[in-house]
Structure formats: C-alpha cells, structure tokens
Amino acid sequence: MKKVGLLGGTFDPVHNGHIEIAKSFIGSGYIDELWILLTPYPPHKIDKKHVSYEKRLLMLENAFNNHEFKILSIEKDLPKPSYTYRTIKVLKKENPDYRFFFCLGEDSLTKFHTWKHFDKILEEAELLVAKRPNFDHSSVETTILKKTTFVEHQPIDISSSSIKSNINDELYLKSYLPSSVHSVIEKENLYR
C-alpha cells in the first residue's frame, strides 16, 4: 500500500520554510510521496485578502519544480470553504489503495482540536507532524497524540506574512524565497 503525505496551505507566498518542511516529511521514511494541496479559501483566513489562486499555484509549481512532489489543485473544485476532512475523504475515494498521512507543523498541532471535524480527519488519516525544538505539546488531546507520528525537522524562522512585510527588501527576499518564486513575484508585481 502506497503511503502518501498531504501538506496543505494557502502558500501566499510559498517560501523556503515550506520547502524545508516538505523535505523533512518526504525524508522521514514514513511516506512514499508528498502531495501538496493549494487551499483556495481557508476557513480560518476567510477575511484575509490573498493573491489569486492561479498566481499562488504558479509560485508553488515554480518552488517545487526540482523536487519530487506532486501539486494538487483539487480543493479549487470542492465546496467552499475548504475543509481538510472533506478533501481527504475525496482523495481516499479516488485512491482506495493508498494510506494517507496529513502533514503539519508542531505549532499547528496545538490548535488541531479547533479544526472543523478534526475527529473525522483522524478517522481518514494519521498525522505526520514536523517537530519544533523545545515545543510543548502537553496541551494536545491524547486522542490526537495517539494518531500522531513526529518527524525530525529544523524549522526556518520565516512566514508568508513576514515576506509580504519585507517585500521591498531584496536581500531578505533572496534569503527566504526560492529564486523561481522571487522571479514570479517580481514579474507579476505581487504584494506591492
């Protein structure tokens, strides 16, 4: 049975932190493939403005063009807003012989119990969680931890919001963005 990790996000924009966590998941040995899900309308960011789905997809394809990852745009065609449990259910129906792992960072694990139907996500997939140094997950429910496998990871201290805040700092952008993504941002004049 093929083991597939699912890594979702708005990737607005995708940065080196995303690439490193994706490498940690695929390098963990727990999964054979990593599928990256671009979320068009995340329920917890419904009031925020995003660069168009097509531009974010372009940046994602550019960021992962030299790596063995699969980019999926399935959530664009599913009902809005995008709920993880719904996406996983559809993917399992389309790929009945696959075993799915939902991938996330340890910081997101502490809020996982607030996700829509988090219990249904756990019915459909196991969690693969990238460790953060000295992170305390004692507040995480036992039912969630029982379905969680932790993978080694050295996080990069970067966020999409910090990229946007420093959009005019070329040195900053070159330090934290893949050059192919930086090129798309420049060419399309994004985040300005």
MDAnalysis code that builds the backbone (N, CA, C; Angstrom):
import MDAnalysis as mda
import numpy as np

u = mda.Universe.empty(576, n_residues=192, atom_resindex=np.repeat(np.arange(192), 3), trajectory=True)
u.add_TopologyAttr("name", ["N", "CA", "C"] * 192)
u.add_TopologyAttr("resid", np.arange(1, 193))
u.add_TopologyAttr("resname", ["MET", "LYS", "LYS", "VAL", "GLY", "LEU", "LEU", "GLY", "GLY", "THR", "PHE", "ASP", "PRO", "VAL", "HIS", "ASN", "GLY", "HIS", "ILE", "GLU", "ILE", "ALA", "LYS", "SER", "PHE", "ILE", "GLY", "SER", "GLY", "TYR", "ILE", "ASP", "GLU", "LEU", "TRP", "ILE", "LEU", "LEU", "THR", "PRO", "TYR", "PRO", "PRO", "HIS", "LYS", "ILE", "ASP", "LYS", "LYS", "HIS", "VAL", "SER", "TYR", "GLU", "LYS", "ARG", "LEU", "LEU", "MET", "LEU", "GLU", "ASN", "ALA", "PHE", "ASN", "ASN", "HIS", "GLU", "PHE", "LYS", "ILE", "LEU", "SER", "ILE", "GLU", "LYS", "ASP", "LEU", "PRO", "LYS", "PRO", "SER", "TYR", "THR", "TYR", "ARG", "THR", "ILE", "LYS", "VAL", "LEU", "LYS", "LYS", "GLU", "ASN", "PRO", "ASP", "TYR", "ARG", "PHE", "PHE", "PHE", "CYS", "LEU", "GLY", "GLU", "ASP", "SER", "LEU", "THR", "LYS", "PHE", "HIS", "THR", "TRP", "LYS", "HIS", "PHE", "ASP", "LYS", "ILE", "LEU", "GLU", "GLU", "ALA", "GLU", "LEU", "LEU", "VAL", "ALA", "LYS", "ARG", "PRO", "ASN", "PHE", "ASP", "HIS", "SER", "SER", "VAL", "GLU", "THR", "THR", "ILE", "LEU", "LYS", "LYS", "THR", "THR", "PHE", "VAL", "GLU", "HIS", "GLN", "PRO", "ILE", "ASP", "ILE", "SER", "SER", "SER", "SER", "ILE", "LYS", "SER", "ASN", "ILE", "ASN", "ASP", "GLU", "LEU", "TYR", "LEU", "LYS", "SER", "TYR", "LEU", "PRO", "SER", "SER", "VAL", "HIS", "SER", "VAL", "ILE", "GLU", "LYS", "GLU", "ASN", "LEU", "TYR", "ARG"])
u.atoms.positions = np.array([
    [0.844, -1.190, 0.000],
    [0.000, 0.000, 0.000],
    [0.883, 1.245, 0.000],
    [0.680, 2.105, -0.982],
    [1.473, 3.336, -1.076],
    [1.074, 4.292, 0.026],
    [2.090, 4.886, 0.681],
    [1.848, 5.832, 1.766],
    [2.080, 7.251, 1.252],
    [1.036, 8.071, 1.355],
    [1.074, 9.421, 0.798],
    [0.834, 10.459, 1.890],
    [1.717, 11.455, 1.942],
    [1.542, 12.575, 2.852],
    [0.818, 13.701, 2.137],
    [-0.020, 14.407, 2.866],
    [-0.760, 15.552, 2.324],
    [-0.359, 16.791, 3.115],
    [0.130, 17.790, 2.403],
    [0.541, 19.049, 3.030],
    [-0.273, 20.172, 2.407],
    [-1.127, 20.785, 3.194],
    [-1.997, 21.831, 2.669],
    [-1.598, 23.213, 3.133],
    [-2.064, 24.211, 2.406],
    [-1.805, 25.587, 2.799],
    [-2.216, 26.578, 1.740],
    [-2.211, 27.856, 2.122],
    [-2.524, 28.913, 1.162],
    [-1.285, 29.290, 0.358],
    [-0.091, 29.066, 0.937],
    [1.172, 29.330, 0.248],
    [1.137, 30.708, -0.423],
    [0.976, 31.734, 0.389],
    [0.770, 33.093, -0.117],
    [1.787, 34.078, 0.463],
    [3.068, 34.009, 0.021],
    [3.632, 33.104, -0.986],
    [4.308, 31.885, -0.354],
    [4.615, 30.914, -1.207],
    [5.414, 29.766, -0.793],
    [6.840, 30.263, -0.542],
    [7.483, 29.757, 0.515],
    [8.840, 30.211, 0.864],
    [9.714, 29.018, 1.262],
    [10.966, 29.303, 1.616],
    [11.922, 28.239, 1.939],
    [11.497, 27.403, 3.144],
    [10.750, 27.989, 4.060],
    [10.249, 27.223, 5.199],
    [9.320, 26.108, 4.748],
    [8.468, 26.398, 3.765],
    [7.576, 25.380, 3.208],
    [8.379, 24.268, 2.528],
    [9.399, 24.659, 1.792],
    [10.202, 23.672, 1.074],
    [10.950, 22.764, 2.053],
    [11.501, 23.353, 3.109],
    [12.238, 22.552, 4.090],
    [11.335, 21.585, 4.848],
    [10.130, 22.024, 5.204],
    [9.230, 21.109, 5.917],
    [8.783, 19.983, 4.983],
    [8.568, 20.303, 3.705],
    [8.206, 19.270, 2.724],
    [9.339, 18.236, 2.597],
    [10.576, 18.708, 2.578],
    [11.730, 17.795, 2.507],
    [11.818, 16.924, 3.755],
    [11.502, 17.496, 4.926],
    [11.532, 16.713, 6.170],
    [10.495, 15.600, 6.130],
    [9.302, 15.909, 5.615],
    [8.263, 14.880, 5.542],
    [8.662, 13.762, 4.583],
    [9.113, 14.111, 3.406],
    [9.453, 13.088, 2.408],
    [10.700, 12.312, 2.826],
    [11.592, 12.979, 3.551],
    [12.814, 12.320, 4.001],
    [12.651, 11.500, 5.271],
    [11.464, 11.550, 5.877],
    [11.225, 10.870, 7.154],
    [11.191, 9.353, 7.025],
    [10.883, 8.865, 5.810],
    [10.764, 7.422, 5.619],
    [9.360, 6.894, 5.898],
    [8.475, 7.742, 6.405],
    [7.112, 7.299, 6.707],
    [6.206, 7.317, 5.485],
    [6.561, 8.142, 4.496],
    [5.709, 8.261, 3.302],
    [6.536, 8.038, 2.037],
    [5.843, 7.600, 0.985],
    [6.483, 7.379, -0.318],
    [6.403, 8.614, -1.200],
    [5.327, 9.388, -1.017],
    [5.099, 10.595, -1.823],
    [4.528, 11.689, -0.934],
    [4.743, 12.937, -1.360],
    [4.109, 14.067, -0.674],
    [3.309, 14.845, -1.703],
    [2.013, 14.984, -1.432],
    [1.122, 15.752, -2.293],
    [0.852, 17.078, -1.605],
    [1.057, 18.154, -2.332],
    [0.878, 19.497, -1.780],
    [-0.448, 20.053, -2.271],
    [-1.302, 20.404, -1.306],
    [-2.660, 20.866, -1.607],
    [-2.743, 22.375, -1.460],
    [-3.021, 23.051, -2.553],
    [-3.201, 24.502, -2.500],
    [-4.642, 24.812, -2.114],
    [-4.803, 25.493, -0.992],
    [-6.124, 25.831, -0.469],
    [-6.586, 27.165, -1.043],
    [-7.724, 27.185, -1.725],
    [-8.199, 28.457, -2.286],
    [-8.825, 29.373, -1.241],
    [-9.657, 28.814, -0.352],
    [-10.388, 29.611, 0.621],
    [-10.292, 28.962, 1.997],
    [-9.227, 29.211, 2.738],
    [-9.118, 28.589, 4.056],
    [-10.126, 29.187, 5.036],
    [-10.856, 28.348, 5.751],
    [-11.904, 28.850, 6.655],
    [-11.376, 29.797, 7.726],
    [-10.158, 29.572, 8.216],
    [-9.620, 30.413, 9.288],
    [-8.991, 31.706, 8.771],
    [-8.945, 31.877, 7.446],
    [-8.385, 33.106, 6.865],
    [-9.372, 33.736, 5.891],
    [-10.649, 33.515, 6.144],
    [-11.697, 33.934, 5.208],
    [-11.753, 35.453, 5.033],
    [-11.332, 36.191, 6.059],
    [-11.404, 37.651, 5.997],
    [-10.125, 38.280, 5.432],
    [-9.144, 37.456, 5.100],
    [-7.880, 37.993, 4.578],
    [-7.879, 37.979, 3.056],
    [-7.193, 38.948, 2.491],
    [-7.084, 39.038, 1.045],
    [-5.879, 38.224, 0.586],
    [-6.059, 37.456, -0.476],
    [-4.985, 36.617, -0.996],
    [-4.687, 36.959, -2.447],
    [-3.460, 36.697, -2.842],
    [-3.113, 36.756, -4.262],
    [-3.956, 35.677, -4.948],
    [-4.294, 35.857, -6.197],
    [-5.181, 34.922, -6.892],
    [-4.672, 33.479, -6.799],
    [-5.605, 32.568, -6.840],
    [-5.300, 31.143, -6.774],
    [-4.304, 30.763, -7.873],
    [-4.529, 31.278, -9.077],
    [-3.680, 30.936, -10.224],
    [-2.234, 31.383, -10.002],
    [-2.048, 32.567, -9.423],
    [-0.688, 33.080, -9.166],
    [-0.009, 32.265, -8.062],
    [-0.776, 31.901, -7.034],
    [-0.213, 31.086, -5.956],
    [0.161, 29.694, -6.478],
    [-0.667, 29.153, -7.366],
    [-0.376, 27.854, -7.974],
    [0.898, 27.939, -8.819],
    [1.041, 29.019, -9.561],
    [2.245, 29.236, -10.372],
    [3.492, 29.284, -9.486],
    [3.420, 30.029, -8.371],
    [4.564, 30.107, -7.454],
    [4.883, 28.733, -6.860],
    [3.843, 27.979, -6.517],
    [4.018, 26.642, -5.937],
    [4.685, 25.697, -6.937],
    [4.217, 25.729, -8.173],
    [4.812, 24.877, -9.217],
    [6.269, 25.258, -9.469],
    [6.565, 26.548, -9.410],
    [7.948, 27.001, -9.581],
    [8.827, 26.587, -8.404],
    [8.289, 26.674, -7.201],
    [9.056, 26.344, -5.995],
    [9.421, 24.869, -5.937],
    [8.533, 24.015, -6.401],
    [8.749, 22.576, -6.286],
    [9.085, 21.908, -7.617],
    [9.559, 22.693, -8.592],
    [9.831, 22.111, -9.910],
    [11.044, 21.187, -9.933],
    [11.948, 21.294, -8.969],
    [13.138, 20.434, -8.950],
    [13.053, 19.351, -7.886],
    [11.895, 19.182, -7.296],
    [11.740, 18.215, -6.220],
    [10.677, 17.191, -6.597],
    [10.703, 16.074, -5.924],
    [9.747, 15.009, -6.227],
    [8.482, 15.153, -5.392],
    [7.722, 16.168, -5.708],
    [6.468, 16.430, -5.021],
    [5.376, 16.614, -6.063],
    [4.154, 16.324, -5.655],
    [3.013, 16.468, -6.562],
    [2.144, 17.619, -6.055],
    [1.839, 18.564, -6.940],
    [0.995, 19.699, -6.586],
    [-0.437, 19.377, -7.018],
    [-1.388, 19.489, -6.080],
    [-2.792, 19.215, -6.390],
    [-3.635, 20.477, -6.223],
    [-4.526, 20.688, -7.174],
    [-5.444, 21.828, -7.093],
    [-6.879, 21.354, -6.867],
    [-7.029, 20.182, -6.292],
    [-8.340, 19.555, -6.072],
    [-9.291, 20.437, -5.260],
    [-8.753, 21.177, -4.287],
    [-9.631, 21.952, -3.413],
    [-10.328, 23.102, -4.132],
    [-9.796, 23.482, -5.279],
    [-10.439, 24.552, -6.049],
    [-11.824, 24.123, -6.535],
    [-11.992, 22.813, -6.766],
    [-13.252, 22.295, -7.298],
    [-14.194, 21.743, -6.234],
    [-13.757, 21.757, -4.985],
    [-14.610, 21.264, -3.898],
    [-15.440, 22.414, -3.323],
    [-16.501, 22.099, -2.573],
    [-17.321, 23.165, -1.967],
    [-16.484, 24.088, -1.079],
    [-16.885, 25.350, -1.037],
    [-16.184, 26.346, -0.232],
    [-16.911, 26.509, 1.107],
    [-16.196, 26.804, 2.191],
    [-14.740, 26.885, 2.295],
    [-14.089, 25.503, 2.269],
    [-12.776, 25.481, 2.166],
    [-12.030, 24.230, 2.053],
    [-11.824, 23.609, 3.432],
    [-12.421, 22.458, 3.628],
    [-12.233, 21.738, 4.886],
    [-11.406, 20.488, 4.634],
    [-10.394, 20.286, 5.455],
    [-9.447, 19.187, 5.284],
    [-10.132, 17.830, 5.270],
    [-11.079, 17.620, 6.175],
    [-11.713, 16.300, 6.250],
    [-12.399, 15.945, 4.937],
    [-12.974, 16.953, 4.279],
    [-13.676, 16.738, 3.014],
    [-12.683, 16.373, 1.905],
    [-11.571, 17.093, 1.867],
    [-10.541, 16.846, 0.856],
    [-9.973, 15.435, 0.986],
    [-9.651, 15.035, 2.217],
    [-9.072, 13.708, 2.431],
    [-10.058, 12.617, 2.038],
    [-11.329, 12.828, 2.354],
    [-12.365, 11.839, 2.009],
    [-12.426, 11.630, 0.484],
    [-12.371, 12.723, -0.269],
    [-12.402, 12.639, -1.733],
    [-11.146, 11.920, -2.256],
    [-9.991, 12.276, -1.723],
    [-8.742, 11.642, -2.165],
    [-8.725, 10.149, -1.848],
    [-9.265, 9.765, -0.699],
    [-9.322, 8.342, -0.339],
    [-10.256, 7.578, -1.271],
    [-11.355, 8.222, -1.647],
    [-12.301, 7.564, -2.558],
    [-11.662, 7.353, -3.929],
    [-10.881, 8.350, -4.374],
    [-10.209, 8.260, -5.671],
    [-8.997, 7.323, -5.642],
    [-8.425, 7.120, -4.454],
    [-7.210, 6.302, -4.309],
    [-7.391, 5.308, -3.159],
    [-8.264, 4.311, -3.344],
    [-8.599, 3.409, -2.240],
    [-7.434, 2.546, -1.745],
    [-6.424, 2.380, -2.556],
    [-5.291, 1.540, -2.165],
    [-4.167, 2.322, -1.498],
    [-4.380, 3.598, -1.239],
    [-3.348, 4.433, -0.620],
    [-3.648, 4.616, 0.865],
    [-2.577, 4.760, 1.625],
    [-2.697, 5.102, 3.044],
    [-2.257, 6.557, 3.182],
    [-3.121, 7.403, 3.743],
    [-2.844, 8.830, 3.799],
    [-2.404, 9.300, 5.188],
    [-1.463, 10.242, 5.170],
    [-0.989, 10.928, 6.362],
    [-1.216, 12.422, 6.132],
    [-1.774, 13.095, 7.105],
    [-1.924, 14.542, 6.980],
    [-0.747, 15.192, 7.687],
    [-0.019, 16.037, 6.963],
    [1.234, 16.621, 7.438],
    [1.035, 18.046, 7.935],
    [1.621, 18.344, 9.095],
    [1.547, 19.699, 9.619],
    [2.702, 19.940, 10.589],
    [2.914, 21.201, 10.898],
    [3.955, 21.580, 11.844],
    [3.459, 21.428, 13.269],
    [4.396, 21.249, 14.201],
    [4.029, 21.029, 15.595],
    [3.269, 22.218, 16.180],
    [3.532, 23.433, 15.687],
    [2.792, 24.599, 16.169],
    [1.309, 24.494, 15.823],
    [0.994, 23.909, 14.664],
    [-0.408, 23.727, 14.259],
    [-1.093, 22.611, 15.043],
    [-0.303, 21.678, 15.566],
    [-0.874, 20.553, 16.306],
    [-1.635, 21.030, 17.549],
    [-1.151, 22.083, 18.185],
    [-1.798, 22.572, 19.408],
    [-3.179, 23.173, 19.130],
    [-3.433, 23.553, 17.872],
    [-4.739, 24.124, 17.511],
    [-5.604, 23.130, 16.729],
    [-5.065, 21.941, 16.522],
    [-5.741, 20.968, 15.666],
    [-7.155, 20.626, 16.155],
    [-7.362, 20.598, 17.459],
    [-8.686, 20.266, 18.012],
    [-9.752, 21.309, 17.655],
    [-9.325, 22.496, 17.169],
    [-10.288, 23.539, 16.787],
    [-10.704, 23.429, 15.318],
    [-10.058, 22.529, 14.561],
    [-10.376, 22.383, 13.143],
    [-11.756, 21.751, 12.984],
    [-12.427, 22.128, 11.913],
    [-13.749, 21.578, 11.599],
    [-13.640, 20.056, 11.455],
    [-14.398, 19.333, 12.250],
    [-14.428, 17.864, 12.224],
    [-13.032, 17.241, 12.299],
    [-12.224, 17.732, 13.236],
    [-10.868, 17.186, 13.373],
    [-10.908, 15.676, 13.627],
    [-11.964, 15.213, 14.300],
    [-12.102, 13.785, 14.579],
    [-12.295, 12.977, 13.297],
    [-12.961, 13.578, 12.302],
    [-13.143, 12.896, 11.017],
    [-11.829, 12.830, 10.244],
    [-10.991, 13.864, 10.405],
    [-9.662, 13.829, 9.778],
    [-8.891, 12.642, 10.333],
    [-8.952, 12.451, 11.656],
    [-8.236, 11.350, 12.305],
    [-8.788, 9.981, 11.911],
    [-10.065, 9.923, 11.522],
    [-10.647, 8.666, 11.032],
    [-10.102, 8.315, 9.652],
    [-9.804, 9.351, 8.865],
    [-9.383, 9.153, 7.477],
    [-7.877, 9.072, 7.287],
    [-7.111, 9.697, 8.200],
    [-5.653, 9.768, 8.018],
    [-4.947, 9.873, 9.362],
    [-3.702, 9.456, 9.367],
    [-2.864, 9.660, 10.544],
    [-2.179, 11.011, 10.397],
    [-1.710, 11.562, 11.503],
    [-0.999, 12.839, 11.452],
    [0.505, 12.593, 11.409],
    [1.177, 13.324, 10.548],
    [2.639, 13.333, 10.482],
    [3.033, 14.762, 10.836],
    [3.726, 14.921, 11.951],
    [3.971, 16.253, 12.496],
    [5.463, 16.553, 12.559],
    [5.848, 17.686, 11.969],
    [7.251, 18.114, 11.976],
    [7.564, 18.754, 13.324],
    [8.552, 18.202, 14.011],
    [8.933, 18.699, 15.339],
    [9.505, 20.104, 15.268],
    [9.296, 20.832, 16.356],
    [9.940, 22.132, 16.577],
    [10.743, 22.006, 17.861],
    [11.937, 22.585, 17.902],
    [12.767, 22.453, 19.111],
    [12.053, 22.988, 20.355],
    [12.140, 22.223, 21.432],
    [11.601, 22.615, 22.746],
    [10.121, 22.961, 22.723],
    [9.371, 22.330, 21.840],
    [7.949, 22.634, 21.738],
    [7.172, 21.762, 22.712],
    [6.281, 22.370, 23.467],
    [5.493, 21.651, 24.464],
    [4.124, 21.313, 23.879],
    [3.860, 20.024, 23.704],
    [2.549, 19.638, 23.195],
    [1.736, 18.904, 24.270],
    [2.018, 19.238, 25.535],
    [1.294, 18.603, 26.646],
    [-0.190, 18.991, 26.659],
    [-0.533, 20.104, 26.005],
    [-1.933, 20.533, 25.964],
    [-2.726, 19.825, 24.859],
    [-2.040, 19.046, 24.028],
    [-2.709, 18.350, 22.922],
    [-3.462, 17.133, 23.471],
    [-4.695, 16.977, 23.022],
    [-5.538, 15.873, 23.484],
    [-4.892, 14.517, 23.189],
    [-5.063, 13.580, 24.106],
    [-4.486, 12.236, 23.973],
    [-4.993, 11.531, 22.723],
    [-6.277, 11.731, 22.385],
    [-6.840, 11.084, 21.195],
    [-6.112, 11.531, 19.929],
    [-5.654, 12.786, 19.923],
    [-4.911, 13.310, 18.769],
    [-3.495, 12.736, 18.776],
    [-2.845, 12.737, 19.924],
    [-1.468, 12.241, 20.020],
    [-1.355, 10.764, 19.650],
    [-2.404, 9.989, 19.928],
    [-2.389, 8.553, 19.590],
    [-2.304, 8.325, 18.080],
    [-2.792, 9.279, 17.315],
    [-2.773, 9.148, 15.845],
    [-1.665, 10.002, 15.217],
    [-0.678, 10.413, 16.036],
    [0.373, 11.323, 15.583],
    [1.737, 10.652, 15.580],
    [2.463, 10.841, 14.477],
    [3.862, 10.432, 14.393],
    [4.679, 11.692, 14.178],
    [5.735, 11.854, 14.976],
    [6.583, 13.029, 14.867],
    [7.795, 12.738, 13.989],
    [8.143, 13.715, 13.142],
    [9.333, 13.579, 12.289],
    [10.335, 14.673, 12.642],
    [11.597, 14.353, 12.456],
    [12.663, 15.320, 12.730],
    [12.590, 16.461, 11.722],
    [12.808, 17.681, 12.222],
    [12.757, 18.846, 11.337],
    [13.449, 20.026, 12.007],
    [14.226, 20.759, 11.224],
    [14.837, 22.004, 11.704],
    [14.114, 23.162, 11.023],
    [13.167, 23.795, 11.722],
    [12.377, 24.844, 11.074],
    [13.186, 26.096, 10.763],
    [12.757, 26.773, 9.716],
    [13.311, 28.077, 9.357],
    [12.341, 29.115, 9.910],
    [12.866, 30.108, 10.587],
    [12.008, 31.131, 11.194],
    [11.573, 32.144, 10.137],
    [10.530, 31.779, 9.404],
    [10.027, 32.620, 8.318],
    [8.530, 32.365, 8.167],
    [7.803, 33.372, 7.743],
    [6.374, 33.214, 7.486],
    [6.018, 33.981, 6.218],
    [4.888, 33.628, 5.640],
    [4.427, 34.340, 4.446],
    [4.143, 35.801, 4.764],
    [3.633, 36.070, 5.971],
    [3.342, 37.463, 6.326],
    [4.624, 38.290, 6.450],
    [5.714, 37.678, 6.927],
    [6.976, 38.431, 7.017],
    [7.556, 38.697, 5.623],
    [7.316, 37.786, 4.691],
    [7.737, 38.026, 3.292],
    [7.007, 39.257, 2.766],
    [5.697, 39.309, 2.982],
    [4.898, 40.444, 2.498],
    [5.325, 41.750, 3.158],
    [5.657, 41.679, 4.452],
    [6.085, 42.885, 5.177],
    [7.435, 43.411, 4.693],
    [8.242, 42.514, 4.137],
    [9.591, 42.890, 3.685],
    [9.714, 42.818, 2.163],
    [8.610, 43.048, 1.465],
    [8.575, 42.832, 0.012],
    [9.538, 43.741, -0.753],
    [9.937, 44.863, -0.174],
    [10.867, 45.761, -0.875],
    [12.324, 45.543, -0.471],
    [12.569, 44.566, 0.385],
    [13.929, 44.254, 0.838],
    [14.467, 43.074, 0.020],
    [15.184, 43.381, -1.045],
    [15.675, 42.353, -1.970],
    [16.536, 41.291, -1.279],
    [17.398, 41.713, -0.376],
    [18.283, 40.781, 0.317],
    [17.470, 39.805, 1.169],
    [16.462, 40.324, 1.841],
    [15.575, 39.495, 2.658],
    [14.860, 38.461, 1.785],
    [14.296, 38.927, 0.687],
    [13.558, 38.032, -0.204],
    [14.460, 36.942, -0.768],
    [15.679, 37.321, -1.155],
    [16.604, 36.334, -1.717],
    [17.052, 35.316, -0.681],
    [16.993, 35.684, 0.604],
    [17.382, 34.771, 1.677],
    [16.300, 33.735, 1.978],
    [15.041, 34.110, 1.778],
    [13.950, 33.251, 2.229],
    [13.020, 32.728, 1.140],
    [13.252, 33.150, -0.097],
    [12.409, 32.678, -1.202],
    [13.237, 31.907, -2.212],
    [12.681, 30.836, -2.790],
    [13.353, 30.222, -3.930],
    [13.451, 31.270, -5.040],
    [14.544, 31.270, -5.777],
    [14.732, 32.288, -6.823],
    [13.603, 32.250, -7.852],
    [13.070, 31.054, -8.122],
    [11.983, 30.929, -9.105],
    [10.708, 31.621, -8.608],
    [10.464, 31.580, -7.298],
    [9.293, 32.254, -6.722],
    [9.522, 33.760, -6.704],
    [10.733, 34.159, -6.349],
    [11.087, 35.582, -6.354],
    [10.873, 36.165, -7.750],
    [11.240, 35.414, -8.768],
    [11.061, 35.861, -10.160],
    [9.590, 36.073, -10.498],
    [8.728, 35.162, -10.046],
    [7.282, 35.300, -10.307],
    [6.753, 36.553, -9.604],
    [7.162, 36.769, -8.355],
    [6.710, 37.942, -7.592],
    [7.127, 39.231, -8.294],
    [8.369, 39.259, -8.787],
    [8.868, 40.446, -9.500],
    [8.118, 40.657, -10.810],
    [8.013, 39.597, -11.577],
    [7.380, 39.689, -12.900],
    [5.917, 40.102, -12.810],
    [5.206, 39.545, -11.804],
    [3.770, 39.799, -11.659],
    [3.479, 41.000, -10.737],
    [4.537, 41.576, -10.171],
    [4.411, 42.721, -9.267],
    [3.447, 42.432, -8.109],
    [3.693, 41.302, -7.432],
    [2.815, 40.842, -6.364],
    [3.188, 41.453, -5.016],
    [2.225, 41.566, -4.140],
    [2.369, 42.021, -2.749],
    [2.804, 43.469, -2.606],
    [2.630, 44.260, -3.638],
    [3.023, 45.683, -3.565],
    [1.798, 46.566, -3.659],
])
